[in-house]
Amino acid sequence: MIIDELEPLVRGAVEGACQAGALPPSARDCAYTVEPARNRDHGDYTTNAALTIASACGLPPRAAAAGIVEHMALDGSPVETVEIAGPGFINFRLKSDWLQGVIVEIERAGSAYGHNITMAGHRVLLEFVSANPTGPISVVNGRAAALGDSLRRLFMASGAEVATEFYVNDALNSTQIDLLAASLEARYRQALGHEAEVPAEGYQGDYLIRIAADLARTYGASLAELPDAERPDRFRTLAIETMLERQRQDLAVFGVEFDRWFLESSLYESGAVTSAIESMQVAGFTYEKDGAVWLRTTELTGDDQDRVLVRSDERATYVAADAAYHKDKFDRGFTDLVNIWGADHHGYVARLKAGIKALGYDSDRCSIILTQMILLTRDGELVKGSKRAGDVIPLADLVEEIGRDASRYYCLLTSYETTASFDLEVAKRESADNPVYYAQYAHARCSAVLRRAEESRLPEVNASDVERSLLRNPKELELLRVLAEYPREVQLAAESKAPHRLTAYVRVIGQALHQFYEECPALKDDVPFPVRDARLALFRATRTVVANLLGLLGVAAPDRM
């Protein structure tokens, strides 16, 4: 990775300048960045080292820059030239032969190009979606699903051991599950031709009508004949089982599967919730008031008020269950916990962190990502949820209309911290204004060129054997620069938990590729064979990078479009 070579170069120059007296010793402690130049006319990479050092040490920025550049050891480095620009930026221009060698690195690494070991030794548990088993997986859930699955891929590409988990809120004391069971029983009785009404606060979606019809066909009237003491529990079990199976199917169609579906009820059955409460009591983080047991969340995490652990009727709250669940996660040996929640859960963060701390674990090892809404439009008009689905937009409907790839891509197109919005009609277009089409077309274009070369029986020459020095057209060099940045983009996307960086970056690849394609033909009759072979090698390298990137997003890389 080029940054890994430039950063030591800058650090060494700062150290040399300090030893020579050109910079004060305190310059060693200053933080600075090395990153791609925004304007290629100024160079390929740039650092703000002189600016930050000058600010901290009271020096003229350009004088600090001159001291750094003077002590920069360029021999054997990938840097051709170094220049001081503007108020004191230091710009680097890379050697052409280094850039040309990128295609060899890509060819050798293949599907592993871009992988790194920055997370080696980490055992990460990703918990995401975790939708209540009361309805179909929604489009909003889909955004969390795409994010979680892409983070799984990014963390693995960064050397981590990763497991994924869906937390099922099926606790016996759940009012929502009770309402779901009562709603399903009412629909079941209706399917039998009996008079019955769904509870006013129950679930009105038509999806329960279909489930109830299946139950009527399978069980006949036998469920209605169960004793009153048995019937509610039976419908609870049937409701949870059928909804979980539907949720599994919806997510599988979306390309997301979990290593484990963790039942909240298992925490109660095993005694884990009771044990967690007792541990927090022994640690002195609880007190009793109004007949209830309270957790000192204000003391532990600065929550706006303390939270009830055990109600006055002796029923544990979700705060206790969530604390027990995360204790279980840590006890399974995971070093890093990542939870993806909806933005409406922001008030729960401090409560969970308090529970983790009260149990003696490091709450900083649990990262919580809050995702914003995703809105769908059609020709500029907002698409609303249907009564059929319970006033939500089912993820399955989105996948059916625009396909898995487009659905996932649009869920990852923007930062999860902002509300996302996209038009369904645009998502189906085969044009450059459709981001997923533009991304996949980059792979298809490379494949088309390479397919024509194969059909013409042209030999495939390895990147290590082509005359790479012939790749000197500005468009060729620009594409090489972009491909060289891919490993850094993967690392940053994983570190910042931001796969949307890759959707932005693949557009940069596409732009560089299409300009290269237009200006540097590979298969025209007047192109010399050595140039042809070098350009075909560059097409192969580009195809590899695009395929790798789309794979991290869980999106297909088609050869034809």
N, C-alpha and C positions, 0 to 999 in steps of 0.2 A: 504494500500500500504506500503510495507516494508520500502521504502525510507522515508516515512513520520514518521516512528518510529525511524529510525537510525539517521536522521538529528537532531532531538531534543536531542538525546543521545549525539551526538558530541558537539552540541552547549552548552549543560549543562556541559559537561566535560571541555570545553574551559573556560566557566565562572567560574567553580570551581577552575581551575588551576590559573586563574587570581586573584581570591580572596585569594588563598593560597600563591600567590607570585611566583608560578612556571612559570607563563607567565606574560609578561608585560600587562598593561591595553589595549594597542593598539591592542593586539591579537583579541580582541572582534570585531574589524572592518574588519578583514581579510576575504576574500571570499574563499570558498573551495567547493569541491564536494564530494558527496557520490554516488558511482555507483557500478554496479556488477563487481566483479573481473574478469579480462580477463583470468586468470589461476585459475581454481577451486582448484588446489593443494595449493594455497596460502590462500584460504578462499572463502566465498560466496560474500562478499561485501568489498569495500575498500574506504578509504578516504585519500585525499592529504592534510588534514588540517594542519598537522605538517610541511609539506614542505612549504606551502604558508606562514604560520605564521613565520617559521624560516627565510624565505627569507625577509619578511617585517620587522622583529624585530631584525635581526642580531644574531640569535641563532643557535646552532648546531641542525640540523633537528631531530636527534634521541633523543636529550635531550628534545626538544619540544614535540615529540611524547610520551616520558615517562611521561611528566607532564600531558598530556591529558588523557592517559590511566589510570594513577593513580587516576584520579577524575571521571572516567566513572562509572555511577551507573547502573550496569547490572541487579540488582534484578528486576524481573517482566518484563524484556525486552525479545525480541526474540533472543538475542545473547547468544551463548554458550561460546565462547572464543573470546578474542581479542589479536592480536599479532602485534608486530612491525617488519616490514620487510624492507630489502634493505636500502635505504638512509633515510627512515623515514615514509614509508607508514604504515597506521594502517589498518589491515585486520580483518574482522569479520567473524566468522563462526556461522551460525544460529542453533538454537536448532531443533532437529529432530521433536519434538512434534509440534513446530510452523509450520514447513513445512508440516507436515502431516495434519494439520488443514486447509490447503489451499483448499482441496477438499470440505470441508464443506462450506467454504465461496463461492466457485464457484457454488455449488449446490443451495445454498440459493439465490444467485443473479441471476442465470440463464442467460438469454439473456442480462441482465444489468451488468453482471460482466465486469469490466474494465471501466465502466462509472464513471465520476467524475463531480465536480461542479466548476471547475477552471474558466469556462467562464460564469457562472451564472450571469444574469443581462446584458449580452451583446446581442445586436440586430445586427446581421451580415448580410450584403447584399453581396452575392457572384455574381459577374458578370463574365461570362466566355464564351468561344467560340466566340460569337458575330461576326461570319464570315459574310462577305459581302454577300448579297442575289444574288450573281452572278454565283454561281456554287454549286455543291454538297459538303457536308461536307467531308473534306479530312482526311487522317490518322493523319496529323499534328494537325488538329482541334480536332481529337479524343483524342490525348494526353491531351489537355486542358480540354476536356469534362470529361475524367476519373479523372483527378486531381481535377477539381472543384466539381464533384459529391462526390468524396471521402472526400474532405474537408468538404463538407456539412454534411456528416455523422459523421465525427470526431468532428466537432464543436458542433453538437447536442449531441453527446455522452459526451461532456464536459460541457453540461448545457446551451449552447447558444440557442437563438432563431435565426433561420436562414431562409433567403429567397434567392432564386436564380433568376437570370435575364439574358436574352439574349438581347443585344442591337442591334437593326436592323438599319443598315446604309441605310436608304431609303430617305434621304433628297432630296428635289426637285432640289437642285443645284449640285447634284452628277453627275459628268461626267461618272463614271462607270455605274450608273443606266441608263443613257441616252444610253450608248453603248450597255448595255444588252437589252434594249427595241428595239433598232435598229436592233440588231442581231436576236432577236426573230421575229421581223416583217419580216426580210429577209427569215428566215427559214419557216415562215408561208406562205409567198408567194410562196416559192419553193414547199411546201406541196400542194398548190393549182395548181401547174403546171406552175407557172409564172416564168419569168426570174428575178432573184434577187441575189445580192451578200452581204455577211456579211461584214460589215466595216473592213478595214484592221486592225484596232486596237480593233475590237470587240471580241466577245466570239465565238470561233470556235468549242467548245466541242459538241460531238454528243448528249449530253443530251438535248440541245435546239431543235434538230431535233425531238425527241420524244415528247417534250412539244408542239412544233408547229403542229405536226400531230394530237395531241389531240384537239388543238384549231380548226384546220380545220374541224375535225369531229363534234365538238360542234357548231361552229359558221358558218360553210360553208364559203362563200366569204364575209359575211357581214362586217367583220373587215376591209377588204381591201377597202370597199366602204365608209368608214367613211370619213368625211371632213378632209382635211389636218390639220386643226387647232385642231381637236379632237383626231386624230389617235395616235400621239406620247404619249399623256397622258394615253390613253386606253392601249397601249402596255406596258407602264411603270407599270401600275396597275396590269395587267395580269402577267407580268414577275415577279414582286415582290411576288404576291400571290402564284403563282405556285412554285417558288423557295423556299419560306418559308415553304410551305407545304412539299416539298421534304426534306428540312433540318430537319423539325420536325420528319418526318418518319425515316430518317437516325439515328437521335439521340435516338428516342424511341426504335429502334431495338438494339441500344447500351446500353439501360437501363438508359438513361438520359432524364429527363423532367424538364422543367423550370416553376417556379411559374408565371413568367411574361415574355412576349416578348415585350420589350419596343421600340416603334418606334421613331427614331430620328425626323421624320417629325412632331410628336406630340409636340415637343419642339418649333418648329416654329409656328405651328397652335395656340398654347396656348399663344404665346408671351413670353415664358420663355427665349428664346435666346436674344431677344431685352432687356428684363428686366435685364438679367445678364450683358449684355454689359453696360447698363446705370449704374448699381450698381458699376461696376469696374471703370467707368468714374468718378462717384461721389466720390469714395474712393481715387482718384488721382493716380491710377495705369496705366493710359493710356495716350497716346499723339498722335497727328496727324502728319503725315509726308507723303509727296507724295500723298496726297489725301486719305490716308488710316488711319485707327485707329489701333494703336499698343499697345500691352500689355508689361509692363516692366518686362519681365520674367527674364532678367539678374539680376535685383535688387531683385526680389522676391525669386528666387531659384538658382541663379547662372547659368542659362541657357547660352549657348554659344552665343546667340543673342536674341534680342527681337523678338516677334512673332506678326504677323498681326491678329487682331481680326475682322476687317471689311475691305474688299478690297476697292479699289478706285471706283469700280462699285457698292458699297454699299451692296455687298453680304457678309454675315457673313462667317467666316472660321470654320473649325472643332474645332479649339481651343475654340471658343466662344460656340459652341454647346456642347462640352465635359464639359466645365465649368458649363453650365446651367444644364446638365444632373446630374452632381455630386452635385450641389446645391439641385436639386430635391431629390436626394438620402438622403442627410442629413436632408432635411425638412420633409421627411417621418419618421424621428425618428430613423434612424439606427445609432448605435454608432460606428460601425466598417465597413469600406468598403474594400472589397478584390477584386481586378481586376486581371484576368489572361490573359496576352497578349503574343503574340509571341515575340521571342527575337529580331526580326527586328523592334520592336516598342520601343526599349530602348531609342531612342532619344526623344520620346514623354513624357517620365516620368516627366521631369522638367517642360514641358509646362503645363501639367495637374495640377501638384502640384502648379504652379504659379497661375493658374486660381482659384483653390480652396482657396488659401491664399488671393487672391485679393477680393474674395467674403466674406471674413471674417470667414472662417472655418479653422479648424486645419488640415493641410495637412498630419500630421503624423497619422491621423485616417484613412487614405487611403493607404492600402498596395498594391503594384503592383508586381505581380509575373511574371517573364519573362521565358517562356518555350522554350527550345531548340528543334531542329528538331528531328524527328524520322525516321530512315532509315530501309527499309525492304530489306532483302536478301533472295535468294533461292539457296541453295547449294553453298553459298559463293559469288554468283553474285548479284549485286545490282538490285533491282526491280525498274523499272522506271514507271512514270505515262503514261497513254495512251492518244492518241488523242481523243478517245471516251469520256474521262472525262475532257478534257481540260488540259492535261499534269499534272494532279494530280492523286494520288491514292485515290479513294473514300473509305471512312470508311466502307460503306456498303459492298464493295468487300472484305475487310479484314474480316469483321464479317462473311460473307458468307463462306469464306474459312476456317477459324480457329475457328469460334464461338465467341459468346459474351464474355464468361469468359476469354478465352485466350487473346482476343483483349484488354480487360480492364486491365488484369493483366500485360501484357507486357508494356502497356502504363504507368503503375505505378511501374515498376520493378526497375527503377533507378531514381536518382534525376533529377528533371526537369531542373536543371542547367547544365546538361551535355547532349550531343547528344546521343539519344538512338538508338540502332540497334539490330535487332533480325532476326533470320532465320525462314521463314515460315514453312519449313519442320520440324525443331526442335519443333516449337510450336504445331505441330500436333502429335508428338510422345507420346506414352504412356510409358514413361521411366523417370528415376530420373534426366536425364539431361534437361528435360523440366520443368522449375520452376513452372508453374501453375499446371501441373499434379502432381508434387511432393507435392505441398501445398494441393490440393484437396484430394490426396491419403491419407494424414494423417487423414482427417475426415472419408473417406471411410473405412480405416483400423479399426478405433475405432468402426464404425458402424457395420462392419462385425463381430468383436468379440462380441459385445453386441447382435447382431442378433442371433449368434450361442447360446449364453447363453439363450436367450428367447426361441429359438427353442428347447432347452434342458429342458425347463420349470424350469430353475433355478430362485429362488426368487431374485427380485431386492431389495437390502438392501440400505437404505439411507446412504449417506456418514457420517452423524452424528451418525449412529448406528454401522458402521463397526469397527473392531479393527484396527484403523489407525496406531497404534504403530508397526504393522506387516510390514508396508511399510518402510523397513530399508535397503533394497538392494541399493547399490550405484546408480544403474540405476533408481530406483524408486525415490530416493531422488533428483537426478539430474533433472528428469522430473518435480518434484514438485517445485524445484527452478525456473525452466524456466516458469512454469505456474504462479508462484507468481509474476514474473516480468511483466506480461501482462498489468496490470493497468498503470504502469509507462510508458510502451511503447506507450499506447494509448495517455496518457497525453503529452508525448514528441512529438509524431507525430502531434498532434493538435497544440501545442505551436510553433513548428518549421515549420508548414505547409508542412510536409514531410511524406505523406503516404507511401513512399518507405521504411521507417523504418519498416513498418509492413510486407512488402514482404521479407525483410531480416530476421525479427524475426520469421516468420512462418516457415522458413527453419530450424531455431534453434529448434523450437518445434518438427518439423518432425524428425530431427536427434535424439533428446532425446527420442521421442516416439518409433522410430523403434528399438533403442537399448534396451529400456524397453521391447518391444514386444518380441524380440529375447531371452532375458536373463531371463525374469520373466513371464513365461506362466501363464495364468489365468484358462484355461479350461482343462488342462491335468488331467488325473484321479488321479495322485499322489499328486495333490496340495490340501492341507487342506482347508476345507470349509471357515474358517475365512480369510485365505490368499486370496483365490479366490474372496471372496466378496470385500475385500479391493482393490484388483487389478482391479476388474470390476468398482469399484467406481472411481478409477484413470482414467480408460479408458473413463468413462462418463464425468469426469471433463475436460479431454483433448479434447474430442469431442466438448464440449460446448465452450471452448476457441477458438478452430480453427474455429468453425462456427461463433462466434462473430467477430473474426478478418476478415474472408473472407467477412462477411456482411459489414464491414466498407470499404472494397474495392469495394463493389458492385459485388462480385463474388459468385457464388453458392457454397454450401457445399454439394456435393452429398453423398448419403449413399452407392452407388455402383459405381464401375468403371470397 
